[in-house]
């Protein structure tokens, strides 16, 4: 498990009150019974922790699944480190 993935699992667990061991890459936020307010807080925490901005309403970014969040965060971190323009 990557550091990014571990951190995302920890943030989801902290913000939703779910044990991290119950979170998998295949989980969706709906599967984990995370309501929309908690989902928004998770997004804010991810943005703050990784110093990124997850794009709103971008059909290419899956913020409904754990795998989608991991993929999006890893991509945005790589773009930031490469000096590429960050999606917003």
C-alpha positions, 0 to 999 in steps of 0.5 A: 500500500502506498503512503498516499493510499494509507493517508487517504484510508486514514482520512476517510476513517477519521472523518467517517468514524469507520475502522480503516480495516473496513476500507478497501480500494473497491469501496465506494463512499456509498458502500461505506455509508458516508453521507454527502457532508462527510464526503465533502469534509474528506475532500477538504482534508485530502486537499489540505493534507496533499496541498492539491485541489480536486476538480469539481464536477470533472467527469474524468475524476471519480470522487465516489470511490476510494480507488478513484480518490487514490488515483486522482490524488496520486495524479494531482501530486505527480502533476504538481511535482512535475510542474504541470498545471493543476486541474481546478 
